[in-house]
Amino acid sequence: MPASPVAAAVGHAVLDVIEREKLMENAMRVGEYLKQRLTDMSARHPEIGDVRGAGLYIGVELLRRGDGRRRQSAPRLSSTNCAIAGC
């Protein structure tokens, strides 16, 4: 696929900013904090099931309260109702 010199320069500039401002390291640090907080919340809120992911790409399993015998996965949410992307 052909690329223009301008597009290549823009891509290079974006990669320079990501590296210089340590954006990947920041995403990992903030993501680990968010994952830990969500995991802590799951101890108090039975509606929160599994929490997993890497960096800021995090998935949270939402559960509905059943009859107490077992937890059931909540119905699939539409993307407009999700607080965290990936639904």
N, C-alpha and C positions, 0 to 999 in steps of 0.2 A: 504494500500500500504506500503510495507516494506521500511524502511529508514535506512541508515547506520549511525553510530556515527559520521563519518567524515562529512556527509552531514548536520547532525543536528548541529554540531559545526560551520560549515560555515554559516548556516542560522542564528544562534545565534550571530555570529560575525558581520554579515551584519546588523542585527537589532540593535546591540550595537552602530555601527557607525552612523546609521540613527538617533538614539536617542542622542548620545553624540554630534554630529555635528549639531543637530537641523535642519536636512535636510527638514523635513516636514514643519516646520515653515518658513524656507527660501523659499520653493516652494510656499507657500501661499502668502508670502510678494512679491516675484518677480511676481507671477501670477496676483496679484491685480494691481501692477504697470503696467504690460503689458496690462491687460484688460482696465485700465483707459486710457492709451496712445492710444490704438486702438479705444476706444469710442470717445476720443477727435478727432482723425483723421477722424472718420465717419462724423463729423460735416463739414469737409472741402472736403470730398471725397464721393460723393453720391454712389459710387460703394460698399462701406462698409455698410452692413445692420446691422443685430443683432450681438452683441458680447456677448458671455456668456461662463461660465465654472467655474471651481474651481481649485485653484492652477495653475499648469502649463498645465492642461488639458483644453484648450481653443478652442472654436469654433467660427469662423467668417463667417457670411453669406456674400457671394459676390453677388452683383447685377449687372446687365447690364443696361445701360442707355436705356430706352424705348423712347417713343415719348413724354415724359414729363407728360403724364396723370397718369401713375402708374409705380412703379418700378417692374421689373421682376427678378426672381431668375436667376442667371447665370447658364449656362449648367454645369453639374457635371464635375469636373476636375479629371483627372487621378492622382493617388497618386504620380507619378513622377513630376507632375507640381505644387504640393502643397508646400507652404512655411511653413504651420503649419499642423501637422499631424491631421488626422481625416476626410479627404476627402473621 
